[in-house]
Amino acid sequence: MAAGDYVYGIHTGERESDMKSRILVIEDNEQNLYLVKFILEKNGYEVCEARDGREGIEMAEKIKPDLILLDIQLPVMDGYAVARTLRTKPDLATVPIVAVTSYAMAGDREKTIAAGCNGYIEKPINPDTFMQQVEQQLCLRADGGEGK
């Protein structure tokens, strides 16, 4: 049965174009996680979460997300180490990783890119532009490009 088919005369309502992406959020701060998850879910995305770097890597390997939003200041393993590790995993090497961090000093963006991140969003996030930034990264992946 193809997505969007009728089952017993009832439209299933699911078409591939209706399916939203799965996004892994690796964030240890409850308030930041709540806000990001709320915005993403409100826009129809499936959100999975991890609270530290090691858990984030394990979750990414398990669920194979379409995008990873990665805090840099994490317990157990910082975001730079997480990004470098994810880039060594063949199944995850092309998954966009976007650093979502309060690090905003000169050179911080470049450091995240050098670690393997494709993009950079400063905290506090702006709810008015956050989805545009997220969807830009998802579109770049779909087009086979990189969001640097």
N, C-alpha and C positions, 0 to 999 in steps of 0.2 A: 504494500500500500504506500503510495506517495504522499508526502506531506501536503495538506490542503485538500485531501480526498474527503468523500462523504462516507460515513459509516452508518448504516441503517437509516439513511436519509438525513443524517445530521452532519453538518459540515464540521470537520475536526478543528478548523480555525487555525491550524498551524501550517505555515508555508515557510520554506527556507528563508525567504526574505524577512519573515517576522521574527526569526530566531536571533536573539541578541547575543553578544559575546559574553564569554566567561572571563571575569577579571579577578585576579588574585591581589588582595591588598595585604601587604606585610607592614604592620604598624603596631606598636606597643602601647600607644597613648589611646585610652578609651574614648576621649572626646573627639580626637582626630578620626579615629576609626569609625565612630558613630556617624559623623558628618559625611565622610567620604562614602560610606556604605549607603546612607540615606539618599544621597544625591544619585549615586549609580543605580540603586534599585528603583528609585522614582522614575528613572529614565529607561527602565526595562532590562537592565543588565543583571546577569547572575553574578553574585559576589561571593567569593570565598575569602577567608581571612586566616592570617597567621600572626602570632604575637611576638615572634623572635626570628632571628635570621635562620637558624637551623630548621625550625618548623616551616619557615617559608620555602626553603629549598625542598624539603620533603613533600610539602603540599604541591609545589609546582611540578615535581616529578609525577605525582599521583594524578593531578587533574589536567595537566597540559593546558594552561590558560591561554587566552588570546592576547592578554596584556597583563603585565605585572606592575603595580604601583608600589614602590619601595621606599620606605623611610630609611634614612641613613643612620640615625642614632638608634640602634636596636640592641637589646640585650643578647647575650650569648655570642653573636657574630654580627658585626656591623654591616651596613648596607653595601659598602664597597666590596667587602669579602663575599657577600651574597651574590652581587652582580658578577664578579669574576668567576665564582663557582658555577653559576647558572650558564655562563657562556661556554663552559667546558662540556656541558651536557648536550649531546647531539640532538635530542628531541626538543631542547629548549633554546638552542643557539639562535634561532631566528625570532623568538618571542620578544616583542618590544618590552623594554624595562624603562619605566619612567621614575626617576627619583622625585619623591615628594618630601621636601625637607626644609627646615628652617635655616640651613646653612646658606648664607647669602653673601659671603665675603668674596672678594676678588679671587678667582681661581677655583671656587667651589664647583661651578658648573662644569668646567673643564675636567676636574678631578672625577666627577661622576661619569662623564662621557668616557674618560680613559679607563674607568673600571668596567665599562661595558653597558652603561645605560644609554638609551636612545634619546631621552628627553629629560627635562628638568622642570618641576613645578615648585615654586616657592610657597612655603607656609607663612602665614595662614593662607589657606586656599581661598580663592575668590569664587563663591558659588555661581556668580554670573558668567564666568569664563571657564570654569573647571571642565564642564562637559565638552566644550569646544576643544580644549587641549587634549582630553582623553580621546575623543573621536578622531582628532587629527592623527594621533598615533595609530589607532586602529585602521584608519584609511591607508596610512603609509605602509602598514604591514600587508594589507590586502593588495596594494599595488606593487608590493615587493621592494619598496624603498626603505630608507632609514630616516628616522626623525631626529637628526642631529641639529 
